[in-house]
Amino acid sequence: MQVQRVFALDRMPVAGERIEQLLARGEVRIERILSASGPCDQAQDEWVLLLQGRAVLEVKGQRITLDAGDALFLPAHTPHSVLNTSAEPACIWLALHIGNIGT
């Protein structure tokens, strides 16, 4: 058994995302995402929870602001970008991917 430190801030990205897979079982993947900003794409349905920080997203042309504790469901291949993220505290996300990759 290995303890995973979800709030550890080592290796924060300067731009884009750093994605770490925490668990994969069948068609479900759980990831920790440390993010700055930039475009995103996912081949699976994705439910994201902002654990820490504040982020402004653009999802299908709509601006959405998320604060710590906010969650959002993004169907597979939904165009979205992270426009801005807080530096203090840093943005830490928990992402749940559902379905086969590439479907």
Rosetta blueprint (number, residue, H / E / L):
1 M L
2 Q L
3 V L
4 Q L
5 R L
6 V L
7 F L
8 A L
9 L L
10 D L
11 R L
12 M L
13 P L
14 V L
15 A L
16 G L
17 E E
18 R E
19 I E
20 E E
21 Q E
22 L E
23 L E
24 A E
25 R E
26 G L
27 E L
28 V E
29 R E
30 I E
31 E E
32 R E
33 I E
34 L E
35 S E
36 A L
37 S L
38 G E
39 P E
40 C E
41 D L
42 Q L
43 A L
44 Q L
45 D E
46 E E
47 W E
48 V E
49 L E
50 L E
51 L E
52 Q E
53 G L
54 R E
55 A E
56 V E
57 L E
58 E E
59 V E
60 K L
61 G L
62 Q E
63 R E
64 I E
65 T E
66 L E
67 D E
68 A L
69 G L
70 D L
71 A E
72 L E
73 F E
74 L E
75 P L
76 A L
77 H L
78 T L
79 P L
80 H E
81 S E
82 V E
83 L E
84 N E
85 T E
86 S L
87 A L
88 E L
89 P L
90 A L
91 C E
92 I E
93 W E
94 L E
95 A E
96 L E
97 H E
98 I E
99 G L
100 N L
101 I L
102 G L
103 T L
